[in-house]
Amino acid sequence: MTAPTWGTDEQSGRPQTAQHYSVAPALGAPEGYVAPGMPGAPVAGYEPTATVGRPGPRRRTGLATATAIGAMLLGALAYGLAPLRAEDSIGWLAIAPAAAVAWPLGRLGGRSRVLPLLGALLAAGALFLGQLLLQSREIRSQQLPERAGAPIRVLLHDALVQWRADLRPLDLAFYGIALVGGFILTRRTATRN
């Protein structure tokens, strides 16, 4: 038996067959091109030059805070001017001031770590001011003769004393609902922008 020579197939003595390569021309890729799916590849629809000249979403934190304070005062007014009622029938309204405060903070303020905390505090503040207004209405409805011509300062002091005396664990639960609701709703509203 003879040894195979270079360029021949060992088994038959025939010359080697051609390798199968693609005959398509090489595509001219721009410098720095990364194939889709490879690390460093841009996300579909991403155009880095499209955002160079345009400013991002504006954060109007001052306007958002001022609007949220107005919503807090309106929420307190609505809570305090609700018809005089049984003590536990309006507890679900604790979330309404939270929603009223959270909407402008999230929509106008954007994503910020401070705004959900501010939303929680303003929602609890709306609930507190609403309860003080409700207590002052109850004191005014009693029409005590010695307090008939009393100034607002005295009426608010009496309302605060009455609020402290009437504070129950259920009221603290409503404050918890307002705090958590204000925080979560502000954060969710900001992430939907």
C-alpha positions in Angstrom: 0.0 0.0 0.0 1.2 3.4 -0.8 1.0 6.4 1.4 -1.5 9.1 0.3 0.0 12.1 -1.3 -0.8 15.7 -0.3 -4.1 17.0 -1.6 -5.7 13.6 -2.0 -8.5 11.8 -0.1 -7.1 9.0 2.1 -9.7 6.5 1.2 -10.1 6.7 -2.6 -7.1 8.5 -3.8 -9.3 11.2 -5.4 -8.4 14.9 -4.9 -10.0 16.7 -1.9 -13.4 18.2 -2.5 -14.0 21.9 -2.3 -14.9 23.4 1.1 -18.4 24.8 1.2 -18.3 28.5 1.9 -20.9 31.2 1.3 -20.5 33.1 -1.9 -22.5 36.1 -0.6 -20.5 39.3 -0.6 -19.4 40.6 2.8 -21.7 43.4 4.0 -20.1 46.7 4.7 -20.8 47.4 8.3 -20.1 50.9 9.7 -17.4 51.3 12.2 -18.5 50.4 15.7 -21.4 48.3 14.5 -22.6 45.6 16.9 -24.9 42.9 15.6 -28.4 42.7 17.2 -28.5 40.4 20.2 -24.8 40.9 21.0 -23.6 42.6 24.2 -23.6 46.3 23.6 -26.2 46.2 20.8 -28.6 49.1 20.9 -32.2 48.5 21.9 -34.7 48.3 19.0 -35.9 51.8 18.1 -33.1 53.6 20.0 -31.7 56.5 18.2 -28.9 58.1 20.2 -28.9 61.3 18.1 -32.7 61.8 18.5 -32.3 62.9 22.2 -29.3 65.1 21.9 -31.1 68.3 21.1 -34.3 67.7 23.0 -34.7 68.3 26.7 -36.0 65.4 28.9 -39.3 65.6 30.8 -39.4 68.7 32.9 -39.7 68.3 36.6 -41.9 71.1 38.0 -41.4 70.3 41.7 -42.4 73.7 42.9 -45.6 73.8 40.9 -46.3 70.2 42.0 -45.9 71.0 45.6 -48.0 74.1 45.4 -50.8 72.2 43.6 -50.6 69.4 46.1 -50.9 71.8 49.1 -54.0 73.3 47.4 -55.3 69.7 46.9 -54.6 69.1 50.6 -56.6 72.1 51.7 -59.5 71.2 49.4 -59.4 67.6 50.6 -59.5 68.8 54.2 -62.4 71.2 53.4 -64.3 68.3 51.8 -63.7 66.0 54.7 -64.5 68.6 57.3 -67.7 69.9 55.6 -69.1 66.4 55.1 -72.5 66.1 56.8 -72.3 65.5 60.5 -72.4 61.7 60.7 -71.8 58.7 62.8 -68.2 58.4 63.8 -67.2 55.4 61.7 -69.2 55.8 58.5 -66.7 58.1 56.7 -63.5 56.2 57.3 -63.1 55.3 53.7 -62.6 59.0 52.9 -59.1 58.8 54.4 -57.9 57.6 51.0 -59.6 60.4 49.1 -57.2 63.2 50.3 -54.3 60.9 49.6 -55.4 60.5 46.0 -56.1 64.2 45.6 -52.6 65.0 46.8 -50.8 62.2 44.9 -52.1 63.1 41.5 -50.4 66.5 41.1 -47.2 65.4 42.9 -46.8 62.4 40.6 -47.9 64.1 37.4 -46.1 67.4 37.7 -43.2 66.4 40.0 -42.0 63.3 38.1 -39.9 60.7 39.7 -38.3 61.9 42.9 -37.5 60.2 46.2 -38.8 63.1 48.2 -42.2 63.5 46.6 -43.8 60.2 47.8 -42.8 61.2 51.4 -44.3 64.6 50.8 -47.4 63.0 49.4 -47.8 60.9 52.6 -47.3 63.9 54.9 -49.7 66.1 52.9 -52.4 63.3 52.9 -52.1 62.9 56.7 -52.2 66.7 57.0 -55.4 66.8 55.0 -57.0 64.2 57.2 -55.9 66.1 60.3 -57.2 69.5 59.1 -60.4 67.9 58.0 -60.9 66.4 61.4 -60.2 69.7 63.1 -62.7 71.4 60.8 -65.3 68.8 61.7 -64.6 69.2 65.4 -65.0 73.0 65.1 -68.3 72.5 63.3 -69.5 70.3 66.1 -68.5 72.8 68.7 -70.1 75.6 66.8 -73.3 73.6 66.5 -73.5 73.2 70.2 -73.8 77.0 70.5 -72.4 77.3 74.0 -73.4 80.8 75.4 -70.0 81.6 76.8 -68.4 80.8 73.4 -70.9 82.7 71.2 -68.6 85.6 70.1 -65.3 83.8 70.5 -62.6 84.4 67.9 -61.4 81.8 65.5 -58.2 81.2 67.6 -60.3 80.1 70.6 -62.5 77.9 68.4 -59.5 76.2 66.9 -58.0 75.6 70.4 -61.3 74.1 71.6 -61.4 71.9 68.5 -57.9 70.7 69.1 -58.7 69.8 72.7 -61.9 68.0 71.5 -59.9 66.2 68.8 -57.4 64.9 71.4 -60.2 63.7 73.7 -61.9 61.9 70.9 -58.8 60.3 69.4 -59.3 56.5 69.1 -57.2 53.6 67.7 -59.5 53.6 64.6 -58.5 57.2 63.9 -54.9 56.2 64.0 -55.6 53.4 61.5 -57.1 56.1 59.2 -53.9 58.1 59.6 -52.0 55.0 58.6 -54.2 54.6 55.6 -53.6 58.2 54.6 -49.8 58.0 55.0 -49.4 54.7 53.1 -52.0 55.7 50.5 -50.3 59.1 49.9 -46.9 57.4 49.5 -47.9 54.6 47.2 -50.3 56.7 45.0 -47.7 59.4 44.5 -45.0 56.8 43.5 -47.4 55.0 41.2 -48.6 58.2 39.5 -45.0 59.3 39.0 -44.0 55.9 37.4 -46.9 56.1 34.9 -45.4 59.2 33.3 
